[in-house]
Structures are given as C-alpha cells and as structure tokens.
C-alpha cells in the first residue's frame, strides 16, 4: 500500500523499474505508489497522467497510484474529482513537513474541505499523522539515535490522531459511499491503540497500518551512527514494538505496509552518521516479507507456523485489498480473483544477495521467497 518509487524526476533515488523488480523478487505483486517523492509530486492531472504512462511502460508488477492532497488543491473539489476520474485510487496527505518541495503539509481546515469529495466517491484518504508543534533545538550527540528520537516525541502522533478522530466524529453525518477510509499510515505509537479502537468500535471509518521496521526493530537495535534506520515517525522502544505487534494480532492495526522510501547513500550520511541531518526513510521493499516473518517468530515464538502464515497473508494481502478498494480482484485465493501467488520457505534465511532495491536496508531474515506468480493461469 505504501511505496515511494521516486519517478518521474528522481530516478537516481530508485525509479519504477528497480522498485517493481524488487517487489517481484520479494513476493509483492501489487504496489501503491505515493504521490511523493517523485518530482513533481502527483497533485494535478498533468503529473498523474505522466506517472501513469511511465507505470504502463516500465512496471514489472501491478501498480496503483495515489494522488496528493495538499493545501493547493484541498479546496478545489473539481480538481480532486478530476484526479479520481483519471484513475487515482485515492489521496495521501502529510500533517507534518514532508521535506519535499511542492508537497506541503495540510491542517484541519484542508482536511475538512476535501473530505466531502472523498466520502462521496468512496475512496481512501491516507494520512501521515504527525503534527510537529515543538521547535526545541536538539540536544546531544547527533550520532546517537536517542538524540534524534527526542526530536520526534510521541505527542506528535498523538495530537494528529486525536485531531483526525475528531474530524471523523464531527463529519459522520456527511454522505459517505462504501470504500471511504481515513487511513493512518505507518503508525509508530502503540499508546494510541486504545483511542483508535474506541473510534473503530463507534463505527468510524478509521483504518491503520504499521510497517515491518516498527515490529522488527526497537531503539536498542540502532547503533551509534547507523542512520540507515532513521525514519519518521521514529522506531521506538521495546515496549512500543511489542504493543504494535499486539495491535496487529488484535486487529486494531489492520495490516502492514513497507513505507519503502529509498534515497542515495550520500543522503543517508553513512560516513558521518548524523541522525539529525540524514534523510529519513527506510528502503527494503524486496525484504518486507522475510523481515515480517522474522519479527513474527521473534515476538511470538510459540505461535504455530500455519497460524503465523495466515496472519501474514491477512496483514499483507487481505486487509490492504479491502482498505484500498481492490477487494473484488486482489487479496484472496478465490474464483474470479487475480491469481497472485507467493511461495515462501519459512525456515531458509536471506541476507541481501541478489538486490533490486537500489539502496536496501536489510539484516539477516528468515522466510526466503522462492517464487512469485502474478495473475497465474491455474
């Protein structure tokens, strides 16, 4: 559901061919490309059409495209409708600065202005839910992960999620077509699960994902200068890691998404190891399934293989297909559905051997992908 392929405009960061090849090698048969970090971002008809044409020519797996909802188009219902008519699957916003020119963060006013169009069309609205409301100067050694972690407190996510839930409550009487979800991407704060569950129990159309790196790592795994693992929201402590995994098991978090965000090694400042200045983003699309399997076996060692594999299928396939509106063609092995199949060896290990990701982040993982079949004839 959540990949930054960086094309057009930043092919030196990765590009469609590399990203979709990595997906196929890693057992991912359908990608949902974010409106950034391509240049220009996908926020108008011209940029959407250009990206769609590139995808048609270069993609190795199925690709759907999100459009960007930004301050410049949030109050333009005709443009939002035109983007949907052109084939955008839905919309994505940042509530915090994205670090990319042309993709400004939204506030409550922008969200409330655009919501009726999204609800009326029954399309998902994905939100990076952090409100950066503290400009305190960082204190400490920039090579220490804890120095960076202190700059992204849990309150950033909490304030954003509370606002989004309030917006949903106050707009619940608006006409809403099935298929609309306000979807919180890459949740990294397990403290919010109670509020999210309460909203879901009220019947509000709120869905949530987290990412493999939030259940696969905690802050103690990040050594001094290892800026490869810098991301936002940040990887937090062991208790938070376990809480997010429990949220997945309980179904409050519906599924997983990669948040694959590659950048050149120079931008990660690997030699300098400066967490405060390094680009924030984790690249590992080819290894999301092995990474997830490894995390599951580590965090739930007593679970039997069959139940763990069923969870994996739900988190990576069934739930994303339902959230994105592809429930009639993707996500199940059933008559009439695309036969997108993956064969995985649950015990074999993999360590970055044949790489298609241009700038991967990977450690030894278990669950080698043996075969990936897309729309196979059975």
C-alpha positions as CSV (number, residue, x, y, z in Angstrom):
1,X,0.0,0.0,0.0
2,X,2.9,2.4,0.6
3,X,5.8,2.7,-1.7
4,X,7.8,5.7,-2.9
5,X,9.1,4.8,-6.4
6,X,10.5,8.3,-6.9
7,X,9.7,8.5,-10.7
8,X,9.4,10.8,-12.5
9,X,12.1,13.2,-11.6
10,X,14.2,11.3,-9.0
11,X,15.1,8.1,-10.9
12,X,18.6,8.3,-9.3
13,X,16.8,7.6,-6.0
14,X,15.3,4.4,-7.4
15,X,12.6,4.5,-10.2
16,X,9.8,2.3,-11.4
17,X,11.8,-0.5,-12.9
18,X,14.0,-1.1,-9.9
19,X,11.1,-0.7,-7.4
20,X,8.8,-3.1,-9.2
21,X,11.6,-5.6,-9.8
22,X,12.4,-5.6,-6.1
23,X,8.7,-6.1,-5.4
24,X,8.5,-9.1,-7.6
25,X,11.7,-10.6,-6.1
26,X,10.3,-10.1,-2.7
27,X,6.8,-11.6,-3.3
28,X,4.9,-8.3,-3.7
29,X,2.6,-8.4,-6.7
30,X,0.8,-5.1,-6.3
31,X,2.3,-1.7,-5.4
32,X,0.6,1.5,-4.4
33,X,2.8,4.4,-5.3
34,X,2.8,7.5,-3.2
35,X,2.5,11.0,-4.8
36,X,5.9,11.9,-3.5
37,X,9.0,11.7,-3.8
38,X,8.5,12.0,-7.5
39,X,9.3,15.4,-9.0
40,X,6.9,16.9,-9.5
41,X,4.6,15.3,-6.9
42,X,1.4,13.8,-8.2
43,X,-1.0,16.6,-7.2
44,X,-2.5,17.6,-10.6
45,X,-3.8,16.0,-13.7
46,X,-0.6,16.5,-15.7
47,X,1.6,14.9,-13.1
48,X,-0.8,12.0,-12.7
49,X,-1.1,11.3,-16.4
50,X,2.7,11.3,-16.7
51,X,3.2,8.9,-13.9
52,X,0.5,6.6,-15.2
53,X,2.2,6.5,-18.6
54,X,5.5,5.6,-17.1
55,X,4.0,2.9,-15.0
56,X,2.3,1.4,-18.0
57,X,5.6,1.2,-19.9
58,X,8.0,0.2,-17.1
59,X,6.3,-1.6,-14.2
60,X,7.0,-5.3,-13.6
61,X,4.1,-5.8,-11.3
62,X,0.6,-4.2,-10.9
63,X,0.8,-0.6,-9.7
64,X,-1.9,1.8,-8.5
65,X,-1.3,5.4,-7.9
66,X,-2.3,7.7,-5.0
67,X,-2.8,11.4,-5.7
68,X,-1.6,14.0,-3.3
69,X,-4.0,16.1,-1.3
70,X,-2.1,19.4,-0.4
71,X,-3.2,22.9,0.6
72,X,-3.1,24.0,-3.1
73,X,-5.8,21.5,-4.2
74,X,-7.7,20.8,-1.0
75,X,-10.3,23.5,-1.6
76,X,-10.7,22.6,-5.3
77,X,-13.4,19.8,-5.5
78,X,-13.4,19.9,-9.3
79,X,-9.6,19.1,-9.4
80,X,-10.0,16.4,-6.8
81,X,-12.8,14.8,-8.7
82,X,-10.8,15.0,-12.0
83,X,-7.9,13.2,-10.3
84,X,-10.2,10.4,-9.3
85,X,-11.8,10.3,-12.7
86,X,-8.3,9.9,-14.2
87,X,-7.7,6.8,-12.1
88,X,-6.1,7.9,-8.9
89,X,-7.0,5.3,-6.3
90,X,-7.4,7.9,-3.5
91,X,-5.4,10.6,-1.8
92,X,-2.4,11.0,0.6
93,X,-1.5,13.9,2.8
94,X,1.2,14.8,5.3
95,X,0.2,16.6,8.5
96,X,3.9,17.4,9.1
97,X,6.5,18.8,6.7
98,X,7.4,16.2,4.1
99,X,10.8,17.5,3.2
100,X,9.9,17.6,-0.5
101,X,9.3,20.8,-2.5
102,X,5.7,21.0,-3.8
103,X,4.2,18.8,-1.2
104,X,3.1,21.0,1.7
105,X,1.5,19.6,4.8
106,X,-2.2,20.0,5.5
107,X,-4.1,21.2,8.5
108,X,-7.6,20.6,9.8
109,X,-9.1,23.2,7.5
110,X,-7.7,21.5,4.4
111,X,-8.8,18.1,5.5
112,X,-12.4,19.2,6.3
113,X,-12.6,21.0,3.0
114,X,-11.6,17.9,1.0
115,X,-13.4,15.2,3.0
116,X,-16.9,15.5,1.3
117,X,-15.4,14.7,-2.1
118,X,-13.6,11.7,-0.8
119,X,-16.6,10.4,1.1
120,X,-18.9,11.0,-1.8
121,X,-16.7,8.9,-4.1
122,X,-15.9,6.2,-1.5
123,X,-12.1,6.4,-1.8
124,X,-9.4,6.1,0.8
125,X,-7.6,9.0,2.4
126,X,-4.2,8.2,3.7
127,X,-2.5,10.5,6.2
128,X,0.9,10.7,7.6
129,X,-0.3,11.6,11.1
130,X,2.3,13.7,12.9
131,X,1.8,17.4,14.0
132,X,5.2,18.9,14.6
133,X,4.5,21.5,17.2
134,X,7.8,21.7,19.0
135,X,10.8,23.6,17.6
136,X,13.1,22.8,20.5
137,X,16.7,22.8,19.4
138,X,18.1,19.2,19.5
139,X,20.4,18.5,22.4
140,X,23.1,15.8,22.4
141,X,25.4,13.9,20.1
142,X,23.9,13.8,16.6
143,X,25.4,10.3,16.1
144,X,23.3,9.0,19.0
145,X,19.9,7.6,18.0
146,X,18.4,8.9,21.2
147,X,19.3,12.4,20.2
148,X,17.1,12.1,17.1
149,X,14.4,10.2,18.9
150,X,14.0,13.0,21.4
151,X,13.1,15.4,18.4
152,X,10.1,13.3,17.4
153,X,8.1,12.7,20.7
154,X,5.0,10.5,20.8
155,X,2.9,13.6,21.2
156,X,3.4,14.5,17.5
157,X,1.5,11.4,16.5
158,X,-1.0,11.6,19.4
159,X,-2.0,15.2,18.5
160,X,-2.5,14.2,14.9
161,X,-4.5,11.1,15.6
162,X,-6.8,12.8,18.1
163,X,-7.5,15.6,15.5
164,X,-8.3,13.0,12.8
165,X,-10.7,11.1,15.0
166,X,-12.4,14.3,16.0
167,X,-12.8,15.3,12.3
168,X,-14.4,11.9,11.6
169,X,-16.8,12.2,14.5
170,X,-17.9,15.7,13.5
171,X,-18.4,14.7,9.9
172,X,-20.1,11.3,10.5
173,X,-23.4,12.6,9.1
174,X,-21.9,13.5,5.7
175,X,-23.0,11.3,2.8
176,X,-20.4,8.5,2.6
177,X,-20.1,5.9,-0.1
178,X,-18.7,2.5,0.9
179,X,-15.0,2.4,0.3
180,X,-14.1,5.6,2.2
181,X,-11.5,5.1,4.9
182,X,-9.4,7.6,6.8
183,X,-6.2,5.5,6.9
184,X,-3.4,6.3,9.2
185,X,-0.1,5.2,7.6
186,X,2.9,3.7,9.4
187,X,1.6,4.1,13.0
188,X,4.6,4.0,15.3
189,X,3.0,5.0,18.7
190,X,1.4,2.0,20.4
191,X,-0.1,4.3,23.1
192,X,-2.8,5.4,20.6
193,X,-4.3,1.9,20.0
194,X,-6.9,2.4,22.7
195,X,-8.2,5.6,21.2
196,X,-8.1,4.1,17.7
197,X,-10.1,1.0,18.8
198,X,-12.7,3.2,20.5
199,X,-13.2,5.1,17.3
200,X,-13.4,1.9,15.3
201,X,-15.9,0.5,17.8
202,X,-18.0,3.6,17.3
203,X,-18.2,2.7,13.6
204,X,-16.0,5.4,12.3
205,X,-14.3,4.6,9.0
206,X,-10.8,4.6,10.5
207,X,-8.1,2.1,9.4
208,X,-4.4,1.8,10.4
209,X,-1.2,0.2,9.1
210,X,2.2,-0.1,10.6
211,X,5.5,-1.1,8.9
212,X,7.8,-4.0,9.3
213,X,10.6,-1.9,10.7
214,X,8.4,-0.9,13.7
215,X,7.9,-4.5,14.7
216,X,11.3,-5.7,13.5
217,X,13.4,-3.2,15.4
218,X,13.5,-1.2,18.6
219,X,15.7,1.7,19.6
220,X,18.2,-0.6,21.2
221,X,18.9,-2.2,17.8
222,X,20.1,1.1,16.4
223,X,23.8,1.6,17.0
224,X,25.6,4.9,17.0
225,X,25.8,6.4,13.5
226,X,23.5,3.8,11.9
227,X,21.5,6.4,10.1
228,X,20.1,3.8,7.7
229,X,17.4,3.2,10.2
230,X,16.3,6.9,10.6
231,X,12.6,7.3,9.7
232,X,9.6,9.4,10.7
233,X,7.8,8.6,12.9
234,X,10.8,7.0,14.5
235,X,11.4,3.5,15.7
236,X,10.8,3.5,19.5
237,X,11.5,1.2,22.5
238,X,10.9,-2.5,23.0
239,X,7.6,-2.0,24.8
240,X,6.3,0.1,21.9
241,X,7.4,-2.6,19.5
242,X,5.6,-5.3,21.4
243,X,2.5,-3.0,21.7
244,X,2.3,-2.5,17.9
245,X,2.6,-6.2,17.3
246,X,-0.2,-6.9,19.8
247,X,-2.3,-4.3,17.9
248,X,-1.7,-6.3,14.7
249,X,-2.7,-9.5,16.4
250,X,-5.8,-7.9,17.9
251,X,-6.9,-6.4,14.5
252,X,-6.8,-2.8,15.7
253,X,-4.0,-2.3,13.2
254,X,-5.3,-3.9,10.0
255,X,-2.2,-4.6,8.1
256,X,1.4,-3.9,7.2
257,X,2.9,-1.6,4.5
258,X,6.5,-1.1,3.6
259,X,6.8,2.7,3.5
260,X,9.7,1.9,1.1
261,X,11.5,5.2,0.9
262,X,14.8,4.9,-0.9
263,X,17.4,7.6,-1.3
264,X,21.0,7.8,-2.4
265,X,23.5,6.6,0.3
266,X,25.0,10.1,0.3
267,X,21.8,11.5,1.6
268,X,21.8,9.0,4.5
269,X,25.2,10.4,5.6
270,X,26.5,6.9,6.4
271,X,30.1,8.1,6.8
272,X,29.1,10.9,9.1
273,X,26.3,9.0,10.9
274,X,24.4,12.2,11.7
275,X,20.9,11.3,12.6
276,X,19.7,14.9,12.7
277,X,20.8,15.7,9.1
278,X,20.4,12.3,7.4
279,X,17.4,11.7,5.0
280,X,14.6,9.9,6.9
281,X,13.4,6.9,5.1
282,X,13.9,3.1,5.1
283,X,14.4,1.1,1.9
284,X,13.7,-2.6,2.0
285,X,10.8,-3.5,-0.4
286,X,12.5,-6.7,-1.5
287,X,12.7,-8.0,2.0
288,X,9.4,-7.0,3.6
289,X,8.0,-10.5,3.8
290,X,11.2,-12.1,5.2
291,X,11.5,-9.2,7.7
292,X,7.9,-9.6,8.8
293,X,8.3,-13.3,9.2
294,X,11.4,-12.9,11.3
295,X,9.7,-10.3,13.5
296,X,6.7,-12.7,14.0
297,X,8.9,-15.6,15.0
298,X,10.8,-13.3,17.4
299,X,7.8,-11.6,19.0
300,X,5.5,-14.6,19.1
301,X,7.8,-17.7,19.2
302,X,5.1,-20.1,20.5
303,X,2.8,-19.5,17.6
304,X,2.5,-22.4,15.1
305,X,3.6,-21.9,11.5
306,X,0.2,-22.2,10.0
307,X,-1.4,-19.5,12.1
308,X,1.5,-17.2,11.6
309,X,1.4,-17.7,7.8
310,X,-2.4,-16.9,7.9
311,X,-1.7,-13.7,9.8
312,X,1.0,-12.8,7.2
313,X,-1.5,-13.3,4.4
314,X,-4.1,-11.1,6.1
315,X,-1.7,-8.3,7.0
316,X,0.0,-8.1,3.6
317,X,-2.8,-9.1,1.3
318,X,-6.4,-9.4,2.5
319,X,-6.6,-6.3,4.6
320,X,-4.8,-4.0,2.2
321,X,-7.0,-5.1,-0.7
322,X,-10.1,-4.2,1.4
323,X,-8.8,-0.8,2.5
324,X,-7.8,0.2,-1.0
325,X,-11.0,-0.8,-2.7
326,X,-9.5,-3.8,-4.6
327,X,-11.4,-6.3,-2.6
328,X,-13.1,-7.7,-5.7
329,X,-9.9,-8.6,-7.5
330,X,-7.0,-8.8,-5.0
331,X,-6.2,-10.3,-1.7
332,X,-7.8,-13.8,-1.8
333,X,-7.3,-17.1,-3.5
334,X,-10.8,-17.4,-4.8
335,X,-12.7,-17.7,-8.1
336,X,-12.6,-14.5,-10.1
337,X,-9.7,-13.0,-8.3
338,X,-6.2,-12.4,-9.7
339,X,-4.0,-15.4,-9.1
340,X,-1.2,-13.5,-7.4
341,X,0.7,-16.2,-5.6
342,X,3.8,-16.3,-3.5
343,X,5.8,-19.4,-2.4
344,X,7.9,-18.9,0.7
345,X,10.3,-21.1,2.6
346,X,9.6,-20.4,6.3
347,X,13.0,-21.7,7.6
348,X,15.6,-20.6,5.0
349,X,17.5,-17.3,5.6
350,X,18.3,-14.5,3.3
351,X,21.0,-11.8,3.5
352,X,20.9,-9.2,0.8
353,X,22.2,-11.4,-2.0
354,X,20.5,-10.6,-5.3
355,X,19.3,-7.0,-4.8
356,X,16.9,-5.0,-6.9
357,X,16.4,-2.2,-4.4
358,X,18.9,0.4,-5.3
359,X,19.7,1.3,-1.6
360,X,18.4,-1.5,0.6
361,X,18.2,-1.7,4.4
362,X,18.4,-5.3,5.3
363,X,19.8,-7.7,8.0
364,X,19.6,-11.5,8.0
365,X,16.0,-12.6,7.9
366,X,14.1,-15.8,7.6
367,X,11.4,-16.7,5.1
368,X,13.0,-16.8,1.6
369,X,10.7,-16.0,-1.3
370,X,11.0,-19.0,-3.6
371,X,8.6,-17.9,-6.3
372,X,6.2,-15.0,-7.2
373,X,3.4,-15.6,-9.7
374,X,1.2,-12.7,-10.9
375,X,-2.2,-13.4,-12.5
376,X,-1.1,-17.0,-13.0
377,X,-3.2,-19.4,-15.0
378,X,-4.1,-22.3,-12.7
